[in-house]
Each structure stands twice: as structure tokens, then as C-alpha cells.
């Protein structure tokens, strides 16, 4: 029996090659895209969740009132870790870390930059890093010790055994490799390849060793809580820890947040987690389910569209004794067979396109062929897809009455047309929503990307101030300008594309009570700031190398002047960074942090020794490649052993919109896919409708109807379905996209042309899809449609 069913199933597949190809291909394409999206979603949901003590690892965060709101930060002061271990018995381990950064590692003749993190030895217990060489008990026994990841060891030593070998860091500290740990998975927020001890960091940075200032929030702290700890009670006890040891600070409150939630729930508002990346992950999950559902709907529509050709087969089978149950099993089996073939097609499509998908999402996903859960999940989805997709066609086909179908009479089509119309309308609700959302996402992305930045990011490059560039920046700048490669350069504490931090305890004339506790963004520089970045000076001037008094000078942005209510800011004395400073200039506001947020008040202060980034404006009269080549020559004069690594500021600026760009790319791709699959559904419905109305078409043609009239008569019902789908889909999109746009201070509007473009695209695609079937039916000889036998 089963063998006979399979033979019939394959016979029907090969008999209707075009429809089988469209049916299997459409479902396979939908499954492939859905599976890749589910891989992405799974990767995000398992981010940082691979540590054995995941449920007990917490990040220490800090809440601080600012400008009427509570700001949450992961920057913690050095004494916090020790105080937590001393005061809170629920804390099993605590570790301080710095912010990982690239450092020069030299071994023999090889010099290479790799990311390095420094931390307390307890970090090895908290995160349970797996050692492949050495062990955690002796890894940091000596001060000049370092632990490498497998990738870090491979990068530095190649195939050599790294254990016990000596390398030099930043041309100053010689260290010995005392351990190698397994590489962390790609879905890890910790990207270091070298791990140094806190003792070594303190030895090389004396200010760190004496850093007992509770108000210097510049580090990160992680803890491992004891099993069974009452977290609400622990957070309540932790809140006042800073105030206990620093009575003057009544504002900063500490909280614990589970480390593995940081990736998806890293956005805080008024001290409470309100989401973050999870919003995009949920959206992609909805997209995955939606794409799979419209593929199933398309499968059902195309299957029933061809059912008329099998009506007599059903009648004959029923006459010779086949029960409805056996027919249901037969057609359900055919559906499952096609679904399984579609699954194979989906695997092939995934294998071919996973690289493209990774490039789009900036991930390193792979198809886990060797994992049983992948096959269980994949085959489970295939089984469910086959049952859902085949349920309606099997019940529909098995309901035919043999007496009528053998006489050539079958009115079931009219009864089934309405639910099929509903299904196609649902497809276009989804497709319309995607079209409208895609247009709005790109409109918003272009809007915020084209906002005036307040500085000129074109032709601007950044390099890290390492080696002699740190100590001899002015000489390096002069040589770079003399080479013709650059026209100006400036040394700053951090990149201009990212808000590098804030300071408080700032005092100014006319200050209201409590305003000294407000955090104000800060950037530290020396000279040439405004000319390098092409920032407009509204009042006063930039720091002048010929004025020694500028060593205690600052500049303010417009927002800072407004915050301080300074009518005549020039010459105002502002207490900042432990000293009185004189305001010598006011600059126009520039976008520093997130473009979705209002521009914050900022102080640009003169101070030597805070250098971290050198920004250089390339000579616009020289080709970029030539300018960079000349700049590298100058760079090597000062740092012969350091690789010449540079970044374009416009590219760094664009990274601010990585989530929006990813969302735009994915919705754009899936919109096209949804339209294609919906068109297949329309094709099936048009084919089905044309078959059901073939006698009506024949009669109309005999009575004188033209091909154009027949085309219009067949097409108008589909235009109505698309119009309904547009109205419903637009309503959903307006609501959800309106909520999404609320996340932006600067946002675009929902212009009329957006809706006009959406309905135009939908109607154009519909008419192109339906017209082929409509015209085909209209030009068919009426004699063929009207004959009874």
C-alpha cells in the first residue's frame, strides 16, 4: 500500500513538473530562510550563556541621577570589589577588569597587535575558563605572567609550544606564557586573546595601584554569587555600599545584573532594564515564523489549485472502496514527501547562502550538521510543515463525491475559494507590512545618517597613540603635515564618534543646589582640535600652543552653555577635574554619542597625559592611498615595530547605525522573498480561479467579451484581496513602526508617498503575477472550455 502511494506521489510530481518545481522550491526557499533566521535567533539567545556558572555570574552596574533621569553605567571604581567581598557574605568571588584594548606583542621578529584584558585572578574562577595548557592555580603566580587563548597563542607562536616562552608587551614589559585557555565561542561579548594579571597592570600603571578613589569610575567589576542567594535582598544591601565608604556620595547606587542578559537586555531607563537587542531578536523570530507560514500557505494554495486534475482519480478510488481516511493518508503522505524534499532543498540553499547571510548579519554562523538537536528540530519543523501544508489539500481532495466528479461536476471549488482568498490575503498582509516597514526603516536610517554631525568626518582617520606617538605627538604631527599626507592632526582622549565618558563634581557661577552632581560628557585634548575636526567655534578660540595659560583652559559646547545658563561664557571659571578652569571657547554642538539621543552637554578640556587617539585629516588634494602610504612612512619613523593600523571616522560613524542597517538589509531581503512567495500563492489562486470559471469564460467569450474585458474580470478580485491586505498590513505597520520610531529623538515622519509606494508595488506585483493566467484563460478556445466530454 505504502509503496503504491509513493509510486502515485512521484508520478504526480513528474507529471506536473512546473507546479512541482514551484511548490517544492517555494517551500524549500521559505524553510531555508526561516531556518537561517532561527539559527541567528538561537545564536543571540545563547549569547554568553555557555559558562558553567551562568546563573550566578553578575555584572556590577551603577545608577546615577542625571538631568531628571537615572543613568545606568558599567563603569565601577576600584575599591568596590574588595568592599563587596568584605561586607556581603552572598558574594563568593569578585573580580576587577579594565576595558580590553589592543596591545603590541613582540616575539622574535614578529610584532602584532592583539586584544588584551587585565583582571584579578578570581576572574578564572568566576568564568571557569577551560585550560588546555597550564592551570588556573599557577597561571598568575608570578607578576609577569600572561594567559593566552588558543587563537592568541596561534597568532603569536604559530605551531610552537607557547608554554614558558617570553614575549614583550608594548616594547616595555617582558612576560611569560603560563597558560592557554580554550577560545571563547563567537557569541561571546568577551573578545580578548590575552589575559594579564591585575598585579602587572598596577605595576605598569602606578595610578592604578593607588586608585582608592571611590569617585573614579573607570573599571568593570564582576561577581559570582553563592548558590541560593536572595537577589532582591542582595541588591537592596548593595545599593548603599558607595555611600557607606564615601559619605559625600549619596547619588550613586550599585546594582547587580546577570551577565548573560547584558547582550539582549543591555538598555536601561531610569535604572531599570527595558530591553535592547532583544527587540530585534524577537522581530527576526517573527520574520522566521512569518516566512515559514506564507510558504506553507503558498504550498496549500498551489496544491489545491491542481486538485481539479485529480478529481476523477478520487472518484474512481472511492468507487472501488477507498475510504476518506485512506485518501487523507494518501494525500497527507504526498504532502509530507514534498515537505521532506523541500527540506533537502532548504539544506542545499542554506549551504550555498550561509556565507552571504553571515556577511549580512556580521555573524559566524554555521549549519550544525553534527548536532542531533539540529536534525530533531529540522525534521520536526518539516513534519509540522508537511502536516499543516497538507491538511487542507488532503481534506479538500478527499471530500469529493464520486458520482459528481465522475460526471465532470464538482462544485467544491466555490466552497474552497473563500478560505483560499483569506489565505492569500494573509500573505499580502505580511508582505505589505514588510514593504511599508522596509521603506520606513530606510527612510529613518537615511534621516539620522544625514543629520548634521557638527564636524567633518570625510577624510578623517584615527590611529591609536601608542609607543612614541604618545610621547612625541607634536613632532609626529609636524612630520605628517610636512610629508603632505595630512593637513592637520589632533590628540584626544578618545574617538570623536563615541561618547568617551563623563565627569561630575563640576562647579560654575550661578550653579543651583544639586547641579554639581550632574554628569557632563568630557573629551580631553591638547591643541588643533577645532581645525582637525572642522568644528565650528561660535565664541572665543581653540587652545593656543603659544599661550601657556591654556594648560588650565576648557571649551564648552552649546548644550553645556545652556545647562550652565552662561550669558557670557568666555572667561568664566569652571571647576573641573580638581582645578579651576577658564572657558576660552564655545563650539557648536556635534553628535558624539548615539544619534538617537539628544546632544549632551560636553566639556572639551586641555590636559596632557590623557592621550589615546590621534585624529588626522588627510590631504584632499592627494589620493587616499598615496596619503596613507606617506603617513605610514612617517608613522614607522616613530613606531617601527608597531603595525600601522588606522580607521576611517566616517566608517566608525556608520557603525552607530549597525542595528538599523542590519534591520534594513534583512527586512529588504525578506520583503522581496515574501513578495515572491506571495506571488506564487497568487499564481496558484489565479490558476485555480481560472479552472473553476473556465465555462463562464467560454460563455462570455462566445457572447462577445474581449480579451481585455476578460482579463479585467479575472484580475479585479485579486486587486480587491491585495487592497484588503494593504489596509490591514498598513495598520499593523503604522502601529509597530510608530513604536519603533519613538526610540529616536530625531525621527522621520510617515509621509503619504510611503503608503502610495507600498500600494503601487503591491498592485504592480499582483497584476504582473495574475495577468499571465488571466490572459491565458481569456485566449483559450471557448469550444475547449464548453464541451462536456
N, C-alpha and C positions, 0 to 999 in steps of 0.2 A: 504493500500500500504506500509506504513512505517513498519507496523507490519510484513508484508511478507518479506520485505527487511531484517529486523532484524533476522527473522527466518532463512533465507538463509545464512546470515552472520555467525550466531552461528553454523549452520550446517556445513559450510565450515571450521570453526575454529576447531570443534571437529573431522571432517573427516581427517584433516591433522594435527594431534596433534604435531608431531615433529617440522614441519615447523612453526606452530603457536607459539609453545613454544620458538623456536629460534627467531622468528620475534618479538614477544612481549617482550621477555626477553632482546634481544639486544637493542631494542628501549628504554625499561624501564631503563636498566642499563646506557645507554648513557644520558637519561634525568636526572637520579638521580645524576650522576657525574656532569653534566652540571649545574644543579640547585644548588648543593653544592658549586661549584666554583663561581656561581653568588651570592650566599649568602656571600661568602668570599669577592668578589669584592664590593658588596654593603656595607659590614661592613667597608671596607677600605675607600670607597668614602665618607662615612658618619662619618669618624673619626673626633672627636672634633667639629662636626657641629651641636650639639644639644643645644648650648647656644642661648638664645633669641636674643642676640646682635651679633651673629656670624660675620656678615658682617662688624661690627665696632670694633671688638677686634683685636688688633695688638700686635705682639711681637717686642720689640726694639732690633735690631741687630747692630753689629759693623763691619765695613770693615776696614782692616788694611793692607797696603802693606807689603809683606814679600817675600824675595828671588825672586823678579821679578814678583810675583803674588799678588793678593788681597785675603786675607783670611777673611772669614766671621765667626763671633762668636756670641753666645747669651749671653756672659759674659759682663755685664754692670756695671759701677761704681755707687755708691750710690747717688751722687748728681744729676744724670741725671733726675730722675723722677720729682723732685721739679723744676728744670730748665725748663723742658718741659711744666709744668703747668703754670709757670710764663711767658714764652716767646711765647708760641704757643697757641693762642686762639682756634685753631681747636681741641685741646686736652680737652676732657671732664673730664676724670679721668686717673690717673696714679698710679701704684702700684709696689712696690719692693717686690721681694720674694727671699728667699735663695733656695738652691738645696735640695729638700726633702731627709730626711735620717731617718733611724730607731732610735727611742729613747725608753728608758725603761720607761714604765708606771706601777706604782705600786698602787694597790687599795686593801686594806686589806692585805690578804696573797697572792694575785695574782700579779705576775710580768710578764710583757710581752712586747716584742718589737713591736712597730707599726710605720709605716712611718708617719712622721710629717713634715709639711710645715709651715714656718713663713712668714707673709706678712702684708703689710699695710691694714688697714680696708677697703680701697677702693676696694680691691680685691673682696669683696662681691657684690659690685655694678657692677664691670666690667664683672664678670662671672655669675651674677644673680643666685647664689646658692639658691636652694629652701629649706627653713627651715621647718622642721616638728615639731621642738620644739624650742621655743625662737624666736628671730627675729634679723635681721641684725643691727638694730639701737642700740641695747643694748648689742650685743654679745661681743664687746671688750671695753665696758665702763670702766671696771676695768683692770688694768695691768695684773693681774694673772688670766686671763680668757682663756678658750680654747673652740673651737667648734669641735665637732666630727661628722664623717659621721655615718650613721646608722650601717654600718659594724663595725666601730671603737667602737661605743657605745656597740654593742652586744658583741664584743670581750672582752672589759674591764668589763662591768657590767652585762653581761648576760641578763636576763629578768627584771632587776631592772630599775627603772626610773633614768636616768643619771643626770637629771637637778639638779643643785645646789650641786652635790656631788663633793668631793675633791679627787684629785689624785696627786701623786708625780711623777715628771718627772726627770729621771736620778738621783734619790736619792738626789736632791738638791732643786728643785722648786716645791712648792705646788700650784696647780691651781684648779680653779672651773669651772665645765662644765656649760657654759651659752647658749649653743645651739646645736642642732643636725640638720644636713642637709642631704638631700637625697643622697644615694650612686650615684656616677657617673657611667655611662654606661661602660661596659668593653672596648669599643672602645674609650677610653679617654687616653690622654697622661699624665694626672694628677692623680697620684696613691696614694695620701696621704689619711690617715684616721683620722688625727688630724690636726687642723689649729690653729696656735698660732699667737698672735699679734706681730707686729714689735717692739712695745714698750717693750714687755717682752724679745724679742731677744736682744735688745740693753742693757737692764738692766742686763742680764746674760752674755753678751759678751761686755764688755766696749769698746773694739776696734771698735765695730760696731757703737757705739754712736758717736765716734769722727771720724768716717770714712768720711771725706770730701775730700779725695784724689781722684781727677778726674782720676788718672792713675791706681787706684786699681780696676781692672775689675774682680769682683768675685761674682756678683749678677745677677739676672734676673729682667727685667722690662717689664710690660705690660701696654697698654693704651687702653682707649675707646675713639675713635674719635667721633666728633659730626656728626650728620646726614648731608649729602651733602658735606662733606669735600672734597676738591680737593687734592687727594693723591699725584700726581706728584709734585704739588706745595708745599705740606706739607713736602715731603721727601727732596725737594731742600732746604727748610728753615732749616730742621733738621740737614742736613749734617754737617754744621759748628758749631753746638752747643758746642761740646767739645772744639774746638779751641777758641771760644768766651770766655769761662770761664778758659781755660788753654792754654794761648797763645803759650806755648812751644810745645804743641801737635798739629802739623799740619797734622798728618797722619791718625788718627782715625776719621772715618766718620760714623754717625749714619743713619740707615735706618729703615723703618717700613715694616714688613712683616705680612700679615694676619695670625693670629694664627692658624686657622683651616687648612691652607695649609702646615703647618710645617711638618706634618706626611708624606705626599706624595711628597712634593716638598722641602725637607729639605737639598738638596745637592746644594751647591753654588760653582761657579767657577768664579774667578775674580770679585767677588761682585755681581754676577747675579745668580738667581736660574736657575739651569739646569736640575732639576728633582729630582730623588731619588727613593723612594719606588714606585712611580707611574709607573716606568718601569716594575716592577714585577707585579703590579696590571693589567696593560694593557696586559701583557703576559698571565696572568691567564684568562682574559676576552677572548682573542683569543683562548686559550685552551678550554674554555667553549663552545664557538661558534663552534670551530672545532670538538669537540667530538660530539656535537649535530648534526652537518651536516653529519659526517660519519655514525652516527647511522641512520639518515634519508636515506642516500644513500644505506646503508645496507638493510633497510626496503623496499625500492623501488626494489632493485635487487632481494631480496627473493620473493617479491610479483609477479614480472614478471616471475621469474623462475618457478612458479607454474601455470602461466597463460595458458599453453598448456592444462592443465587438464580441464579448464573451457571454452575452445574454442567452444565446441558443445553447452554448455549452452547459450553462447552468440548468436550462430547461431539460436537456437530454439527460443529465446526471440525476436530476430529481425524478424523471420518469422511470429510470432504471433502478430507482430505490435509494439514491443518496439522500441522507438526512441533512437538515440545515446545519446541524452541529459539525458533520463531516466536511461540509462545504466551508464553514467558517474556519475549521482547522486547516483546510487546504489553502485558502486564500491568506490566512494568517501566516501559514508556513512560507508562502511565497513572499509575503511582506518581510518576514524575518530573514529569509535568504537574501533579499535585495538589501536589507539593512546591514547584514553581515558583509556583503560585497562592498557596500558603501563604507563600512568601517575599514576594510582593506584599502579602499581608495583614499580614505581620510588619512591613514597612516602614511601612505605614499606622498600625499600632499604635504603633510606635516614634515616629513623627512626632507622634502625639497625646499620648503619655505621657512623652516625654523630659524635659519640663519638670517633671513630678511626680517622676520619677526623680532629676533634678538637685537638687530640693528635699530629697529624702530623703537623698541622699549628700553634699550640700553641695558639689557639683561644678558645673562649667560645660561639660558635655559637649554635643557636637552631632553630628548624623549627617553624616559626611564624604561627601556626595554627589559632590563634585567630585574625589575622590581615587580613582585606579584601584585601589589596593590594597584599598579597601573593597568594591568590586564584585567583584574577583577572590576575595577572602576570602568574601564573602557568597554568591556564586554557587557557589563551591567547597563551602561548607558545605551549600548547598541540594542540590547534586549528590550529595554523600556521604549526606546525609539521605535523599534520594529512593532511592538505591541500597540503603541499609541498611533503610529502611522498606518498600521494595517487594520486597526479596529473598525474604523468607519467603512473603508472599502469592502472588507470581508462581510460585515453585516449588511451592507448595501447589496452586494452581489448575491448573497445567499437568500435575500428576501424576494427575488424574482419568482413570479408564479409561472410554472411551466406551460400552462395552457395558453397564456397570453404571449409569452416570449417566443413560443414555437409558431405562433400565428403572425409574429412580427409586431405584436402590440406590446408596448412597455411604457407605462405612464409614470414609472418610478422616478424618471428624470426630473419631472416637475416638482416632486416632493423633495428631491435631494438638492435641487438647485439653490433653494434658500439657505440651508446651512453652509453650502459651499460658498455662497456670496458673503455670508458672515465671516467665514474663514479668510477669504481674500481681503475683505475689509480690514480684518485684524492685522493682516500682513502690512497693509498700507498705513494703518495707524502707527505701527512700529517704524516703517520706512519713512513716513512723513515726519515723525518725531525726530528721527536721526538726521534727516536733511535739515530741518529747522535748527536743531541743536548744533550741527556742524557749522552752519553759516554763522550762528551767534557766537560760537566759540572762536572761530577765526576772526570775526569782527571785533570781539573783545581783546583777543591776542594782539591784533594789529593796533588796536587803540592804545593799549598800555605800552606796547613796544615803541610806538611813535610819540609817546609823551615826551615833552622837552626834558632832557635829563639834567640840564643845568650845567653840563660840561660837555666837551667834545671828545667822544670816545673813539672816533675814527683815527687810525694811525697811531694809536697809543698802545704801547706794550709794557708789560711788567716783568721784572725779574726779582728773585729773592736776594736780599742783601746779606750775602754770606762771604766768608773769607775777608779779603782785603777791601771788597766793595763796601763792607760795613764801616771799616775804619777810615777809608780814603775815598769816600763818596765824591767829594768836591773835585778831587783830581780826576777820578773816573769820569765824572760829568764833563769836565773841561776837555778831556781827551776824546770823548764820544762826540762832542759838538765839533771839535777841530777836525775829526775824521769826515765830517759831512753826513754821518749816518743819522744824527738826531739834531733837532733844533732847540730842545730844552729838556730838562730832566729834574725830578724832584724825589726826595727821600721822605717816605711816610711810614707811619707805624703799621699800616695795613692797607689792603687794596681798597680803592675807592668804590668798588662795586658791592662791597659788603659792609654793613654797619659793624665796626670792629669792637664796639663796647661802649660803656657809658661810665660816668663818674657822678658822685653826689657829694654833699657837704659843700656845695658851691654857694658862695655868698656874693651879693651885689647890692648896690644902693637901692633903697626903697623896697627891699625884699619883705614879703609878708611872712608871718609866722608859719613855719612848717615847710616853706618852699625850699629851704636848704636840703631837705630830704628828697627832693625831686631828682631822679637820674637824668642826666643830659648826655647825649651822644658826644663822642670826642674822637678826634683824629690828631695825632702828633706829627709834626713835620719840622723842617728847618727853613729852607729857602726855596724860591722859584715855584711855589705851589700853584698860584693862580695862572701863571703863564704856561706851565706844563699842562694843566688840565683845562685851560681856556675857561676858567670860572670867572664870571663877571663880578668885578668889585664895584659895589654900589656906593660905598663911602670909604674914605681912607685909602689904605695901601696894603700891599703884601709885606712880609718880613724882608728887611733890607740887610744884606750882608755887611754893609758899611755902617750900620747902626748897632753898636754893642748892646745898647739898652733893649733891643728887640729879643734878647735872651729871656726876658720876662714879659713878652707880648703874646697876645692872642687875637684871633679873628672870630667873629660870630656870624652865623647865618641869619637870614631874615627871621626865621621862626624863633631863634634864641633871643633876638632883639625884642620880638613881640612878647615872648614869655616874660622877659625881664622888665618890659614896659619902659625901655630906654628911649627917651625922646632925642637925646644927643649922645649916642653910644660912644663916639670917638673920645678917647681919654678916660673913659670910665674904668675904675679899678674893680676888678672881679677876683675874688679869692678862689683859686682853682689849683688842684694838685699841691696843696700845702703851702702856697705862696700867693701874694697879691700880684695880679697880672693886669697889664694895661691893654685896653682894646685899641688896636691900631687900624682895624679894617672891618667892614661888613660886606659879606659876599652874598650873592643871590642863592636862594635855596637850590640844592641839587639832590637828585634821587640817590640815596645812599643805601637804604635798607630795601625792604620789599616794595615793589611798585604798587602793590595792592593796599598799602598803608599810607596814611598822611606823612608828609615830610616832618621829621622830628627836629626839635631844637638841637643845635650842634655847636661845639667849641672846636676850633682849629687852633691848636696851641703850639708854640715853639718850644722844643725841648730836644736836646741831643741825647743820644743813647737809646732812644726808643725805635730806632730804625728797623724795619722788617721788610719793606718793599721799595724797590726803586722803579719809578714810572718814567718812561722815556717817550717823547713824541718824535716819531720818525719823520725824516725829511720828505715832505710831499713831492719835492722835485726829483726824487730818486726812486727807482723801483724798490718795492718792498724787499725783494730777495737780495738786491745789491746792498740796501741799507742794513739788513740783518747780517749779511756777511761781514760788512765793515764793523758793525757793532760787536760781533763775535770776536773779531781780531783784537779790539780794544779790551773786551772782557777777559780774554785769555792772557792779556798782558798783566792783569791783576790776579786772576784766578786760573792759573794754567791747569790745575788738576781738577777743577770743577767743570762739570758739563754745562754747556750754555743752554739753559732751559728758560724759555720765555712764554708768555701768554698774551694773547691779544685781548685788550679790555672790552672790545665790542662782543667778543665771544663769551667772555666772563659775564657780561651784562645779560646776554641772551640766556645764560644758564638760570637766571632768576625765574624764567618762564618755562622751565623744563616740564613741570606738571601740565601746564596749559598746552604746550607744544605736543606732548605725548597724547593728551586727551584729544587734541585736534587731529593728529595723524590717525589715531585709532578710530575715532568716530567717522572720519573721512573715508577710511578704508572699509569700515563696516557698513557705512551708508551705501557705498557702491555695491557691496555684497548683498545687503538687504534688498536693494533695488533689483539686482539681477535675479535673486531667488524669488522675489515677489512677481517679477515679470514671468518667470517660469510658471508660477501659480496662475497668473492671468492667462498665460498661453493655454494652460490646461483648462481653465474655466471657459475661455473663448472656444476652444475645441469642443468641449462638452456642450456648450450652448448651441454651437453651430450644428452638431449632430442631432440635438433634440429638436431643432427648428428647421431641419432640412426640408420637410414638406411645406412648412409655412413659407420658406424662402422660395421654393419652387412655384407655389401658387402666386406669390407676389410678383415673381418674375414673369409668369405667364400673363398676368393682368397688366403688365407694362412697367413694373418698377425698374428703375435704372440701377446700375451698379453702385452709383453714389448714394442713392436712397437706401439701398440695402445695407451698404457699409455704415451709414449713419444710424440706421435702425438697430444694427447689431452692436454698434460701439457705444451708443448713448447709455446703456445700462451700466457699462463698466466705468464711464465717466462719473456716473452718479455714485458708484461704490468708492471711487477714488476721492470724490468730493466729501463723502461722509468720513472716510478715513482721514482726510486732511483736517476736517473740523475737529475730530476727536484727538488726533495726534497733535495738532497745534495747541489745543487746550492743555494737554499734558505737558508739552514742551514749554509753553509760556510759564506755567506754574513752576516746574522744576528748574528751568534756566533762570527764572526770576530769583529763585532762592540761591542759585549758584552765583549770580551776579552781585548779590548782597554782600559777598565776601570781599568785594573790591571797593575801595574808597573812590577810585576813578574808574568809572564803568561806562560802557556804550549803551545806547538805547535800542529798543526793539523797533526798528524802522519798518514802515509799511512795505518797503521793497523786499525785506527779508521774507515776508509772508507771500508776496507776489512771486518771488523767485521760486519758493517752495512749491506752490500750487502749479506754476508753469512747468517745473521739472517733472512733477508727478503726472500731470496731464500729458506732457510730451512723451514720457516713457510709456504711459498706458496706451496712447493711440498708436505709437510705433509697434508695440507688442501685439495689440489686438487686431490691427489693420490687416496683418498677413492672413489670419484665419478668417476675418470678415470678408476680405476681398476674394479669398479662395472659395468661400461658400457662395458668394454673390455671383461668381463667374461660372460656377458649376452648371452643367446642362440640367435644366429643370426636369427633363424626362427621366434622368437617373434618380432624382430625388422623389418623383411622384409615383414611380412604378411600384406595385405591390410585391411582386416576386422578383 
